[in-house]
Amino acid sequence: MLRLDPSAAVFTSNHVLLVKLCLQAKTYSYALPILNKHICHFPALPEQTTSERSTICADHVSSVSFITSASGFSSKLSYQDYLQYFLYGGMIYMALKEWRSALHFLGAAISTPIASSVSLIMVEAYKKWVLVGLLEKGKLCSPPSITAPHVVKLYQSLARPYVSLAQAFERGDMKRLRGEVDAAMEIWHTDNNFGLVSQVVDAFFRQTVTKLGKTFAALTVADLVKQVFPSPAERIVTESAVSSLIMSGALDASLVQMQDAAELSILRFSTAPSFPRLSHELDVQYHLKKERQLMENLVSNLEEINNAMAMSDECLDNLQRGQAWAASNGTNSIPAEGGLEMDEDLMGDMS
């Protein structure tokens, strides 16, 4: 795919096939070279390209000139292919725990304009959108602003258990969160989202423990469990769960073992400011360079889209109608010779 189109800017049926196979084979990273590219075009219709531009052996500025609906590089596409690509792409990013990229892909699926009712693919994408939003931002994220209000209400009614789970997460109510998880256990399994829901519960524990660090300087593990789980029946957290948060870097703290083995360990939250490391700076520099390359590619494709739209039949018809309207509107048109003679007559009367 990249040898044919290094920019991967033209959406084809191969995009959908690739991400689907990577999901089935669980080889998620193999799809990243394509997923990390921006899609800017769909295969053009034969009448939109000239025979000279569509010659594959010619020197092409962009792949949109030779990847057409009649070139054979892509089978016939439908709106479902578009939705499936972004849903599958979001699932691949979820498997890699790249929540921000997953939100971007799922957002593209749920904000797709519709004529009548939402697709089941869009509803499935919204359910995952809610869970990924909790994992990435710790709250119920609103759909992209271009999503119609009535579509948002439809999503919320069709994904009510997910919205209720997110509301319990936002309120910091572990008891209600556990209740929502248990009440809709069959739904999580039916939708194949139980793994994400389990990660949401873990994220709630991590977020709650992190918030305690803003109030307490140190806590015993027993006191920590009481703060997180008000109900004694839910206090099943061990020191290993806390230590795993520290080792993963999600919690800036340390566990202090007491000399007496019978006594519980003490969790001490770090108060020292964390300074950026050299490796972190290099990582930021790499991502900035990568984003710059993507932006340059996006700008070049946008210029090509603008040129194509300016030469389209619709644009030319609109320009012709606009010129005809301006010519027929006397108030906005340039005065004719008769108007100038009238002004001279007025000036003559005044003298």
Secondary structure, DSSP 8 states (H G I E B T S, - for coil): -TTT-TT--B--HHHHHHHHHHHHHT-GGGGHHHHTS---B--B-GGGS-TTTT-TTS--SSGGGT-BTTSSSS----HHHHHHHHHHHHHHHHHTT-HHHHHHHHHHHHT---SSS--HHHHHHHHHHHHHHHHHHSS-----TTS-HHHHHHHHHHTHHHHHHHHHHHHT-HHHHHHHHHHTHHHHHHTT-HHHHHHHHHHHHHHHHHHHTTT-SEEEHHHHHHHH--SGGG----HHHHHHHHHHTSS-EEEE--SSTTS--EEEE--S-----HHHHHHHHHHHHHHHHHHHHHHHHHHHHHHHHHTSHHHHHHHHHHHHHHHH-TTTS---HHHHHHHHHHHHHH-
